């Protein structure tokens, strides 16, 4: 059987509490976890059940979930374990453990679609296919309303190489748009100017009347918040597409 070794006690508490560190590394893990009366897979499951029942939902639980995965506990098995324990330990605890288990068992999971992987990386929802504006995009985009009161805020997500047409936000006074990148990598370009790369945290202010487009990089999903700046008699004017030659020239 694989020998379990642990140094977390000494790494974290070796100077402050050397005796506790010794018990943690040498006794709990060095002796108890290496006892062959129970196989490691079963021991991992028992430990998760004990922590869940005690309401311990922190980094120690994540460590033991990862340990369980590494010792052969499948996604179906851990789901069944947590569901069973929920009836005895409490439903809210199960929800908390499931949220952590999903992260552990989804890591490197080839079954996840690229969209699902990207969703796990960003704070805002991807939303639904942006069908109402599909004719103004090359490629698939998605739209998720974040706020429709006071100021309109929408999360717009682009699949790799997806971009919208050149367009203008018109207004008699005020108006325009603000873009804030919240995930992936993309581009913004004003007519007659070089394209600007956008990464998470980048903010673009677009005054009314400026012809522009924005979209994903060829090799990356891209999400930005689109914030509608209040204005008088505002409207969007959709223009020609950003063709493959223009898009392919981006640096």
Secondary structure, DSSP 8 states (H G I E B T S, - for coil): -------HHHHHHTTT-HHHHHIIIIIIIIIITT-TTS-HHHHHHHHHHHHHHHT--SHHHHHHHHHHHHTT--HHHHHHHHHHHHHHH-HHHHHHHHHHHHHHHHTT-TTS-HHHHHHTT-SS---EE-GGGGGGEES-EEEEEEE-SSS-EEEEEE-TT-EE--EEEE-SEE--EEEEEEEEEEEEEETTS--EEEETT-EEEE-TT--EEEEE-TTS-EEEEEEE--EET-EEEE-----HHHHHT--
